[in-house]
Amino acid sequence: MQQALIELKNVEKKYEYGKEILPVFKGINLRIMQGECISILGPNGCGKTTLLNLMGGFAKPTQGSLVFEHEEILNPDSRKILLFQELGLFDWKTVQQNIAFPLIFQGLTDQEKQQRIEDAIHLVNLQGFEKLYPSQLSGGMKQRTAIARAVVNNPLLLLLDEPFSALDQQTREFLQEELHEIQRQQNKTIVLVTHDIEEALYLSDRIIVLSARPSRIKKIFPIPFSKPRDPALRHTPAFSQLKKEIWCCLREEMKR
Amino acid sequence: MVFTTSKFFKPFLSIVVALAIWQLLVLLIPQSNILPSPLGVLNAFGITLSDGTLFLDIATSIKRVLLGFILGSFLGLLAGMFFALHKKLGEYVIPLLELIRPIPPIAWIPLAILWFGIGDFSALFLVMLGAFFPVFSNTYDGIRNIKNVHLHIARNFGAEKKHMIIHVFFPGALPSIFTGLRISMGISWMIVITAELVGASSGLGYMIQLHRILLQTDYIVVGMMVIGIIGFLMYKMMFFLEQRIVKWRIQDATSTH
């Protein structure tokens, strides 16, 4: 049996606000394989982002454990990169300097660094924008910069929190295609939190639907489409059928 | 850079009109020594320029203000960073500083003269005091206001404290630090002139005070004008420096996005 890159064992999370205890989710069991792309869908407040924070090592579970590369996750580290919804580009660094940031802490030669930066810039089609500051970029370009920065160090695991939600439809589709290419080319393991069923379907190998709070895994949909996936896949009957099934599954939870 | 005619013409026009009104007032007021004429001021300017005393006073004041400003704001920067990064220690020290802060630096003049005597050291002390606080509090706020997401990201990529300071805390706080530096610069200039009025025997503040005693209003006006012009130039220099260093902010304003 294939080794899981990250494994969630009976994970539970509760928040305490003074005397009040808010259970977010419990009994989450999940094995994510190397090279897999997993999407997490669920109603608002079901703890999708919290789950991502746990995997990134930014928070600890109340119960259960998360294992990454045979070790319990205790802290963030550069093998698993969380791409925050707010992106968090450094305003004071140019596109190139932002992308170069993760390399500062690695023992690389200048030449190796330069090569990696160039590769990352090519990967997300940012050529010609290297010298600009984030404030001079459009939303899509900012997103590309954040993705390039996240992958420049070749992390094992990429955790994405609603990465394209702030973008217009067209830009979003382009970026989904670019992300798909990156995932395929580098055989990257990705966990993606999203509200967009189409995005999840186009990118994922499996889609996890969480129930309303206190959440559990309601259903796991394996996505049968072979990779690489054509952008036009979105307009095939099989895609629409699956989209409808997931929509119904999600809808039941949203009404609760 | 292209200067349009109107950019120069409008301020030029207002200066000419002000000079005309000034001259008119001089003609209307009979006592000539209360308000000097523009020509009288020009004459006094020529004399102080040619005998070298003006340059001496300018040099003295600038030396005091620069030294005090640099030392005071540097200490403010260090203290601001230190206490922003060591919040627990800050809880002891910051309330104390907040108590000292509302005392205007010029209220320290009597003590400064007693402690350091008349001259450079008093002025330096007062300028440092005035320059310290704006830089201190703006540095502190700038660092405390750095977004959590930036800290999370730096941590995620494996940044240690020293990297955090170099790549996140310091540059992230720079726009705010410059706000503090600009305020400090203005305050420093004000303080050095004030300190020289009462606690020095050289410098531009001393010069205008001396000519009050001698009833030479034309020299007083020369001194005032020079003080104004230098203050203006220092502000411009600070602005230029800020534009060069905080590039991302300036381009913010010109960006079309």
Interface residues (C-beta under 8 A of the other chain):
Chain A: G56 F58 P76 D77 S78 I81 L82 F84 E86 L87 G88 F90 D91 W92 K93 F101 P102 I104 F105 Y133 P134 S135 Q136 L137 S138 N153
Chain B: K147 V149 H150 H152 I153 A154 R155 N156 F157 G158 A159 E160 H163 H167 V168 P171 G172 L174 V246 K247 W248 Q251 D252 S255 H257
